[in-house]
């Protein structure tokens, strides 16, 4: 009994550390990207983009959780809270996007010019559509929490995927051949890879939870990681126009750092599939040990998300 209590306490301790560790790691990615574009200014808007992408990915992962691990169900209350935070983060991204297009600082953006951007500029219209999609997720999740069985996870999952893909479709890659398609696939695959593991760190609490969920996640993580790596590298090379700018431009150096980290994550994933996954699947690993490994991997992924957020706002 004492051992069980101690194990539960360790799980709670690791779980409480997951959020600050993930946020800190994402900010490390932004700072690392800034160091790679020096003497350029710190792209403050990248922090808002990091928040929107990270929380959006987590919401997508929580929505898809019941498909990967049916025994864990859908945490509707957590989804509603996450979608609310995502809504605020997307609003901040929209303010920064508007100020960049207009050519002023976010602090100088007034309601009239912001409204004009939302109504008459395609980026603003896409931003409004994204906000509407996220608001729908928040509302449907809150309704499902209050009235279980009233909302299909499939509907919310599709809306979350669309919300993650909307901005990349019209981003800076939209003017390149196949840029929009590659960017959308890259964004959704990255969100699924990162978000599902975040969802597991938030929901899985027992050895049995990890035994049922981890092998299923591992099976989908490999193709998602490969898709992220291939589409991201192709997109970046198209954007910079060759190999040389990988070292001579700030954008290229961030892309190179992101690619190196992705390769490292892929290697770690391969090692986990040989060690962690079989042990967890056969109930030979405690929940706190599985959770600790998941938080560590999420932290490295968050660094990549910080690099990607800065890459998205780097000319």
Secondary structure as a PSIPRED ss2 file (coil, helix, strand):
# PSIPRED VFORMAT (PSIPRED V4.0)

   1 X C   1.000  0.000  0.000
   2 X H   0.000  1.000  0.000
   3 X H   0.000  1.000  0.000
   4 X H   0.000  1.000  0.000
   5 X H   0.000  1.000  0.000
   6 X H   0.000  1.000  0.000
   7 X H   0.000  1.000  0.000
   8 X H   0.000  1.000  0.000
   9 X H   0.000  1.000  0.000
  10 X H   0.000  1.000  0.000
  11 X H   0.000  1.000  0.000
  12 X H   0.000  1.000  0.000
  13 X H   0.000  1.000  0.000
  14 X H   0.000  1.000  0.000
  15 X H   0.000  1.000  0.000
  16 X H   0.000  1.000  0.000
  17 X H   0.000  1.000  0.000
  18 X H   0.000  1.000  0.000
  19 X H   0.000  1.000  0.000
  20 X H   0.000  1.000  0.000
  21 X H   0.000  1.000  0.000
  22 X H   0.000  1.000  0.000
  23 X H   0.000  1.000  0.000
  24 X H   0.000  1.000  0.000
  25 X H   0.000  1.000  0.000
  26 X H   0.000  1.000  0.000
  27 X H   0.000  1.000  0.000
  28 X H   0.000  1.000  0.000
  29 X H   0.000  1.000  0.000
  30 X H   0.000  1.000  0.000
  31 X H   0.000  1.000  0.000
  32 X H   0.000  1.000  0.000
  33 X H   0.000  1.000  0.000
  34 X H   0.000  1.000  0.000
  35 X H   0.000  1.000  0.000
  36 X H   0.000  1.000  0.000
  37 X H   0.000  1.000  0.000
  38 X C   1.000  0.000  0.000
  39 X C   1.000  0.000  0.000
  40 X C   1.000  0.000  0.000
  41 X C   1.000  0.000  0.000
  42 X C   1.000  0.000  0.000
  43 X C   1.000  0.000  0.000
  44 X C   1.000  0.000  0.000
  45 X H   0.000  1.000  0.000
  46 X H   0.000  1.000  0.000
  47 X H   0.000  1.000  0.000
  48 X H   0.000  1.000  0.000
  49 X H   0.000  1.000  0.000
  50 X H   0.000  1.000  0.000
  51 X H   0.000  1.000  0.000
  52 X H   0.000  1.000  0.000
  53 X H   0.000  1.000  0.000
  54 X H   0.000  1.000  0.000
  55 X H   0.000  1.000  0.000
  56 X H   0.000  1.000  0.000
  57 X H   0.000  1.000  0.000
  58 X H   0.000  1.000  0.000
  59 X H   0.000  1.000  0.000
  60 X H   0.000  1.000  0.000
  61 X H   0.000  1.000  0.000
  62 X H   0.000  1.000  0.000
  63 X H   0.000  1.000  0.000
  64 X H   0.000  1.000  0.000
  65 X H   0.000  1.000  0.000
  66 X H   0.000  1.000  0.000
  67 X H   0.000  1.000  0.000
  68 X H   0.000  1.000  0.000
  69 X C   1.000  0.000  0.000
  70 X H   0.000  1.000  0.000
  71 X H   0.000  1.000  0.000
  72 X H   0.000  1.000  0.000
  73 X C   1.000  0.000  0.000
  74 X C   1.000  0.000  0.000
  75 X C   1.000  0.000  0.000
  76 X H   0.000  1.000  0.000
  77 X H   0.000  1.000  0.000
  78 X H   0.000  1.000  0.000
  79 X H   0.000  1.000  0.000
  80 X H   0.000  1.000  0.000
  81 X H   0.000  1.000  0.000
  82 X H   0.000  1.000  0.000
  83 X H   0.000  1.000  0.000
  84 X H   0.000  1.000  0.000
  85 X H   0.000  1.000  0.000
  86 X H   0.000  1.000  0.000
  87 X H   0.000  1.000  0.000
  88 X H   0.000  1.000  0.000
  89 X H   0.000  1.000  0.000
  90 X H   0.000  1.000  0.000
  91 X H   0.000  1.000  0.000
  92 X H   0.000  1.000  0.000
  93 X H   0.000  1.000  0.000
  94 X H   0.000  1.000  0.000
  95 X H   0.000  1.000  0.000
  96 X H   0.000  1.000  0.000
  97 X H   0.000  1.000  0.000
  98 X H   0.000  1.000  0.000
  99 X H   0.000  1.000  0.000
 100 X H   0.000  1.000  0.000
 101 X H   0.000  1.000  0.000
 102 X H   0.000  1.000  0.000
 103 X C   1.000  0.000  0.000
 104 X C   1.000  0.000  0.000
 105 X C   1.000  0.000  0.000
 106 X H   0.000  1.000  0.000
 107 X H   0.000  1.000  0.000
 108 X H   0.000  1.000  0.000
 109 X C   1.000  0.000  0.000
 110 X C   1.000  0.000  0.000
 111 X H   0.000  1.000  0.000
 112 X H   0.000  1.000  0.000
 113 X H   0.000  1.000  0.000
 114 X H   0.000  1.000  0.000
 115 X H   0.000  1.000  0.000
 116 X H   0.000  1.000  0.000
 117 X H   0.000  1.000  0.000
 118 X H   0.000  1.000  0.000
 119 X H   0.000  1.000  0.000
 120 X H   0.000  1.000  0.000
 121 X C   1.000  0.000  0.000
 122 X H   0.000  1.000  0.000
 123 X H   0.000  1.000  0.000
 124 X H   0.000  1.000  0.000
 125 X H   0.000  1.000  0.000
 126 X H   0.000  1.000  0.000
 127 X H   0.000  1.000  0.000
 128 X H   0.000  1.000  0.000
 129 X H   0.000  1.000  0.000
 130 X H   0.000  1.000  0.000
 131 X H   0.000  1.000  0.000
 132 X H   0.000  1.000  0.000
 133 X H   0.000  1.000  0.000
 134 X H   0.000  1.000  0.000
 135 X H   0.000  1.000  0.000
 136 X H   0.000  1.000  0.000
 137 X H   0.000  1.000  0.000
 138 X H   0.000  1.000  0.000
 139 X H   0.000  1.000  0.000
 140 X H   0.000  1.000  0.000
 141 X H   0.000  1.000  0.000
 142 X H   0.000  1.000  0.000
 143 X H   0.000  1.000  0.000
 144 X H   0.000  1.000  0.000
 145 X H   0.000  1.000  0.000
 146 X H   0.000  1.000  0.000
 147 X C   1.000  0.000  0.000
 148 X C   1.000  0.000  0.000
 149 X C   1.000  0.000  0.000
 150 X C   1.000  0.000  0.000
 151 X C   1.000  0.000  0.000
 152 X C   1.000  0.000  0.000
 153 X H   0.000  1.000  0.000
 154 X H   0.000  1.000  0.000
 155 X H   0.000  1.000  0.000
 156 X H   0.000  1.000  0.000
 157 X H   0.000  1.000  0.000
 158 X H   0.000  1.000  0.000
 159 X H   0.000  1.000  0.000
 160 X H   0.000  1.000  0.000
 161 X H   0.000  1.000  0.000
 162 X H   0.000  1.000  0.000
 163 X H   0.000  1.000  0.000
 164 X H   0.000  1.000  0.000
 165 X H   0.000  1.000  0.000
 166 X H   0.000  1.000  0.000
 167 X H   0.000  1.000  0.000
 168 X H   0.000  1.000  0.000
 169 X H   0.000  1.000  0.000
 170 X C   1.000  0.000  0.000
 171 X C   1.000  0.000  0.000
 172 X H   0.000  1.000  0.000
 173 X H   0.000  1.000  0.000
 174 X H   0.000  1.000  0.000
 175 X H   0.000  1.000  0.000
 176 X C   1.000  0.000  0.000
 177 X C   1.000  0.000  0.000
 178 X C   1.000  0.000  0.000
 179 X H   0.000  1.000  0.000
 180 X H   0.000  1.000  0.000
 181 X H   0.000  1.000  0.000
 182 X H   0.000  1.000  0.000
 183 X H   0.000  1.000  0.000
 184 X H   0.000  1.000  0.000
 185 X H   0.000  1.000  0.000
 186 X H   0.000  1.000  0.000
 187 X H   0.000  1.000  0.000
 188 X H   0.000  1.000  0.000
 189 X H   0.000  1.000  0.000
 190 X H   0.000  1.000  0.000
 191 X H   0.000  1.000  0.000
 192 X H   0.000  1.000  0.000
 193 X H   0.000  1.000  0.000
 194 X H   0.000  1.000  0.000
 195 X H   0.000  1.000  0.000
 196 X H   0.000  1.000  0.000
 197 X H   0.000  1.000  0.000
 198 X H   0.000  1.000  0.000
 199 X H   0.000  1.000  0.000
 200 X H   0.000  1.000  0.000
 201 X H   0.000  1.000  0.000
 202 X H   0.000  1.000  0.000
 203 X H   0.000  1.000  0.000
 204 X C   1.000  0.000  0.000
 205 X C   1.000  0.000  0.000
 206 X C   1.000  0.000  0.000
 207 X H   0.000  1.000  0.000
 208 X H   0.000  1.000  0.000
 209 X H   0.000  1.000  0.000
 210 X H   0.000  1.000  0.000
 211 X H   0.000  1.000  0.000
 212 X H   0.000  1.000  0.000
 213 X H   0.000  1.000  0.000
 214 X H   0.000  1.000  0.000
 215 X H   0.000  1.000  0.000
 216 X H   0.000  1.000  0.000
 217 X H   0.000  1.000  0.000
 218 X H   0.000  1.000  0.000
 219 X H   0.000  1.000  0.000
 220 X H   0.000  1.000  0.000
 221 X H   0.000  1.000  0.000
 222 X H   0.000  1.000  0.000
 223 X H   0.000  1.000  0.000
 224 X H   0.000  1.000  0.000
 225 X H   0.000  1.000  0.000
 226 X H   0.000  1.000  0.000
 227 X H   0.000  1.000  0.000
 228 X H   0.000  1.000  0.000
 229 X H   0.000  1.000  0.000
 230 X H   0.000  1.000  0.000
 231 X H   0.000  1.000  0.000
 232 X H   0.000  1.000  0.000
 233 X H   0.000  1.000  0.000
 234 X H   0.000  1.000  0.000
 235 X H   0.000  1.000  0.000
 236 X H   0.000  1.000  0.000
 237 X H   0.000  1.000  0.000
 238 X H   0.000  1.000  0.000
 239 X H   0.000  1.000  0.000
 240 X H   0.000  1.000  0.000
 241 X C   1.000  0.000  0.000
 242 X C   1.000  0.000  0.000
 243 X C   1.000  0.000  0.000
 244 X C   1.000  0.000  0.000
 245 X H   0.000  1.000  0.000
 246 X H   0.000  1.000  0.000
 247 X H   0.000  1.000  0.000
 248 X H   0.000  1.000  0.000
 249 X C   1.000  0.000  0.000
 250 X H   0.000  1.000  0.000
 251 X H   0.000  1.000  0.000
 252 X H   0.000  1.000  0.000
 253 X H   0.000  1.000  0.000
 254 X H   0.000  1.000  0.000
 255 X H   0.000  1.000  0.000
 256 X H   0.000  1.000  0.000
 257 X H   0.000  1.000  0.000
 258 X H   0.000  1.000  0.000
 259 X H   0.000  1.000  0.000
 260 X H   0.000  1.000  0.000
 261 X H   0.000  1.000  0.000
 262 X H   0.000  1.000  0.000
 263 X H   0.000  1.000  0.000
 264 X H   0.000  1.000  0.000
 265 X H   0.000  1.000  0.000
 266 X H   0.000  1.000  0.000
 267 X H   0.000  1.000  0.000
 268 X H   0.000  1.000  0.000
 269 X H   0.000  1.000  0.000
 270 X H   0.000  1.000  0.000
 271 X H   0.000  1.000  0.000
 272 X H   0.000  1.000  0.000
 273 X H   0.000  1.000  0.000
 274 X H   0.000  1.000  0.000
 275 X C   1.000  0.000  0.000
 276 X H   0.000  1.000  0.000
 277 X H   0.000  1.000  0.000
 278 X H   0.000  1.000  0.000
 279 X H   0.000  1.000  0.000
 280 X H   0.000  1.000  0.000
 281 X H   0.000  1.000  0.000
 282 X C   1.000  0.000  0.000
 283 X C   1.000  0.000  0.000
 284 X C   1.000  0.000  0.000
 285 X C   1.000  0.000  0.000
 286 X C   1.000  0.000  0.000
 287 X H   0.000  1.000  0.000
 288 X H   0.000  1.000  0.000
 289 X H   0.000  1.000  0.000
 290 X H   0.000  1.000  0.000
 291 X H   0.000  1.000  0.000
 292 X H   0.000  1.000  0.000
 293 X H   0.000  1.000  0.000
 294 X H   0.000  1.000  0.000
 295 X H   0.000  1.000  0.000
 296 X H   0.000  1.000  0.000
 297 X H   0.000  1.000  0.000
 298 X H   0.000  1.000  0.000
 299 X H   0.000  1.000  0.000
 300 X H   0.000  1.000  0.000
 301 X H   0.000  1.000  0.000
 302 X H   0.000  1.000  0.000
 303 X H   0.000  1.000  0.000
 304 X H   0.000  1.000  0.000
 305 X H   0.000  1.000  0.000
 306 X H   0.000  1.000  0.000
 307 X H   0.000  1.000  0.000
 308 X H   0.000  1.000  0.000
 309 X H   0.000  1.000  0.000
 310 X H   0.000  1.000  0.000
 311 X H   0.000  1.000  0.000
 312 X H   0.000  1.000  0.000
 313 X C   1.000  0.000  0.000
 314 X C   1.000  0.000  0.000
 315 X C   1.000  0.000  0.000
